[in-house]
Amino acid sequence: MLDDDERRILADLERQFEPGGGEVAFPTIPVLCVLLFLAVPLVMLLFGWPGLLVTVDAFAVALAFVLVRRHRSRP
């Protein structure tokens, strides 16, 4: 059982780690990774190594864009 002091501390911690506005953020990075995982065999089959390099480069650019945008939106 938790006493009042521990309940207050736990509530403060939950509020601190809660996403802003109570909304759950869309999992952009995992979705990008899944799309890359699904696209690699098809791109390799249709376009070979050059197509794979372009796909991986596009993935890296999209990932960098998401990370930079998240970093800039952080207060």
Short mmCIF file of the C-alpha atoms (twelve columns), coordinates in Angstrom:
data_MODEL
# 
_entry.id   MODEL 
# 
loop_
_atom_site.group_PDB 
_atom_site.id 
_atom_site.type_symbol 
_atom_site.label_atom_id 
_atom_site.label_alt_id 
_atom_site.label_comp_id 
_atom_site.label_asym_id 
_atom_site.label_seq_id 
_atom_site.Cartn_x 
_atom_site.Cartn_y 
_atom_site.Cartn_z 
_atom_site.pdbx_PDB_model_num 
ATOM 1  C CA . MET A 1  0.000  0.000  0.000   1 
ATOM 2  C CA . LEU A 2  1.152  3.499  -0.790  1 
ATOM 3  C CA . ASP A 3  0.904  6.311  1.682   1 
ATOM 4  C CA . ASP A 4  -0.165 9.826  0.697   1 
ATOM 5  C CA . ASP A 5  3.378  11.059 0.139   1 
ATOM 6  C CA . GLU A 6  4.199  8.217  -2.249  1 
ATOM 7  C CA . ARG A 7  0.911  8.697  -4.146  1 
ATOM 8  C CA . ARG A 8  1.689  12.389 -4.610  1 
ATOM 9  C CA . ILE A 9  5.199  11.623 -5.876  1 
ATOM 10 C CA . LEU A 10 3.851  8.964  -8.258  1 
ATOM 11 C CA . ALA A 11 1.204  11.370 -9.615  1 
ATOM 12 C CA . ASP A 12 3.898  14.025 -10.186 1 
ATOM 13 C CA . LEU A 13 6.048  11.535 -12.076 1 
ATOM 14 C CA . GLU A 14 3.120  10.423 -14.256 1 
ATOM 15 C CA . ARG A 15 2.320  14.040 -15.125 1 
ATOM 16 C CA . GLN A 16 5.966  14.760 -15.936 1 
ATOM 17 C CA . PHE A 17 6.296  11.871 -18.407 1 
ATOM 18 C CA . GLU A 18 2.884  12.350 -20.017 1 
ATOM 19 C CA . PRO A 19 3.008  13.557 -23.643 1 
ATOM 20 C CA . GLY A 20 2.017  17.183 -24.145 1 
ATOM 21 C CA . GLY A 21 -1.701 17.847 -24.454 1 
ATOM 22 C CA . GLY A 22 -2.630 14.310 -23.471 1 
ATOM 23 C CA . GLU A 23 -2.252 13.169 -27.092 1 
ATOM 24 C CA . VAL A 24 -0.271 10.119 -28.103 1 
ATOM 25 C CA . ALA A 25 2.345  10.906 -30.744 1 
ATOM 26 C CA . PHE A 26 2.255  8.966  -34.015 1 
ATOM 27 C CA . PRO A 27 5.129  6.436  -34.141 1 
ATOM 28 C CA . THR A 28 6.804  7.930  -37.212 1 
ATOM 29 C CA . ILE A 29 10.236 6.333  -36.861 1 
ATOM 30 C CA . PRO A 30 8.965  2.752  -36.412 1 
ATOM 31 C CA . VAL A 31 6.634  3.231  -39.390 1 
ATOM 32 C CA . LEU A 32 9.555  4.427  -41.529 1 
ATOM 33 C CA . CYS A 33 11.585 1.375  -40.479 1 
ATOM 34 C CA . VAL A 34 8.727  -0.989 -41.363 1 
ATOM 35 C CA . LEU A 35 8.286  0.685  -44.741 1 
ATOM 36 C CA . LEU A 36 11.994 0.296  -45.456 1 
ATOM 37 C CA . PHE A 37 11.865 -3.355 -44.406 1 
ATOM 38 C CA . LEU A 38 8.948  -3.987 -46.759 1 
ATOM 39 C CA . ALA A 39 10.368 -1.956 -49.641 1 
ATOM 40 C CA . VAL A 40 13.891 -3.414 -49.744 1 
ATOM 41 C CA . PRO A 41 13.032 -6.796 -51.344 1 
ATOM 42 C CA . LEU A 42 10.709 -5.257 -53.934 1 
ATOM 43 C CA . VAL A 43 13.146 -2.473 -54.861 1 
ATOM 44 C CA . MET A 44 16.028 -4.932 -55.018 1 
ATOM 45 C CA . LEU A 45 14.021 -7.225 -57.282 1 
ATOM 46 C CA . LEU A 46 12.912 -4.463 -59.642 1 
ATOM 47 C CA . PHE A 47 15.851 -2.038 -59.669 1 
ATOM 48 C CA . GLY A 48 18.860 -3.846 -58.194 1 
ATOM 49 C CA . TRP A 49 21.618 -2.215 -56.179 1 
ATOM 50 C CA . PRO A 50 21.212 1.334  -57.563 1 
ATOM 51 C CA . GLY A 51 17.548 1.343  -56.596 1 
ATOM 52 C CA . LEU A 52 18.390 0.020  -53.156 1 
ATOM 53 C CA . LEU A 53 20.929 2.788  -52.603 1 
ATOM 54 C CA . VAL A 54 18.377 5.431  -53.604 1 
ATOM 55 C CA . THR A 55 15.788 3.864  -51.281 1 
ATOM 56 C CA . VAL A 56 18.160 3.761  -48.321 1 
ATOM 57 C CA . ASP A 57 19.205 7.359  -49.004 1 
ATOM 58 C CA . ALA A 58 15.563 8.461  -49.105 1 
ATOM 59 C CA . PHE A 59 14.986 6.629  -45.814 1 
ATOM 60 C CA . ALA A 60 17.974 8.397  -44.225 1 
ATOM 61 C CA . VAL A 61 16.729 11.801 -45.402 1 
ATOM 62 C CA . ALA A 62 13.219 11.136 -44.072 1 
ATOM 63 C CA . LEU A 63 14.612 9.939  -40.739 1 
ATOM 64 C CA . ALA A 64 16.864 13.001 -40.430 1 
ATOM 65 C CA . PHE A 65 13.917 15.273 -41.262 1 
ATOM 66 C CA . VAL A 66 11.774 13.698 -38.527 1 
ATOM 67 C CA . LEU A 67 14.551 13.889 -35.937 1 
ATOM 68 C CA . VAL A 68 15.406 17.518 -36.744 1 
ATOM 69 C CA . ARG A 69 11.757 18.515 -36.633 1 
ATOM 70 C CA . ARG A 70 11.282 16.821 -33.247 1 
ATOM 71 C CA . HIS A 71 14.404 18.507 -31.907 1 
ATOM 72 C CA . ARG A 72 13.267 21.955 -33.039 1 
ATOM 73 C CA . SER A 73 9.753  21.547 -31.599 1 
ATOM 74 C CA . ARG A 74 11.124 20.647 -28.170 1 
ATOM 75 C CA . PRO A 75 11.020 23.651 -25.784 1 
# 
